[in-house]
Amino acid sequence: MIHLLLQKNMTFDEMSGLEPTMALAKSSKVMLYMNLWTSVCLCNGATETVIDIIYGINHQPPDLLIAVVLKCDDYRGPSIV
């Protein structure tokens, strides 16, 4: 299990409602709770799968991560690969 330590000096509103700490693991399901990019199907309620969690060089949990990579089955936007 991965614990994401978000910036604790930010307010609840600045973090778009995210809790200061959350637990994630590869293959876990996550749900978007806001519309990020509706024209490509990244919408409120979409359920995605965590496929990777990226940390900086020489960093590992519980350090702050760089990105969470999601598999989005309904995504219709440009490819990053």
N, C-alpha and C positions, 0 to 999 in steps of 0.2 A: 504494500500500500504506500502511496506517495502522499505526503502532506505538503500542500502548497502554502507557503508563507507569503501572503500578500503584504504590501506596504501598510504597516499599522498606523502610519501618520496620516493616512488619507481618511476622509470621512466616508460613512456608509453610502452617501449619495455619489461621491466622487468615484467609488468603486462599483457604481451601477447596481447596488444592492448585494454585492458579493460579501460573504462572511470573510473575516480576516484569515481563517484557516479552513481548508476543505481537504477531503481525502479523495484521491484518484488512483486508479491502477490501470495498466494496459488491459484492453478488452472490456473495460467497464462502459456502461451506457451513460450518456449525459444528455440532458435536454436543454435546448436553448430556451431562455425565458424572456427574450426580447427579439424584435426584428432587427437582424444585423444587416441583411442585404436581401430584401424580399424578391427582387427580380431574378435571383439565382437560387431561390428556395432555402435560404438561410433565415428561417422564420421562427417566430415564437411557437414553441411546442414541438419543433423538429427534434427527433431523437437520433443521436450520432454515437459512434463507437470510438473510444480512445485507442489509437494505434501506436502512438509513441509520445514520450515525454522528453523534452530536450533541455539539457543543462549546459552551462558554459564549460569551457575547458577546465579541467581539474576541479569541477564542482559535482556534487551529488546531493541527494536528499540528506538533510532538510534544507539545503540552500535554495534560494529563489531561482525558479526555472526560467528559461527563455521562452519556451512555447509548448503548447499541447497540440499534437497533430491528431485530427479527427477524420474518420472515414464517414463521409456524408453521402448516403445512397441517392438522395434526391437532388444533389447539387448540380446546377446547370450552368456554372460559370466557367471562366478560363482555367486551364490546367496550370499547376505550378511545377509539374514534372517535365 
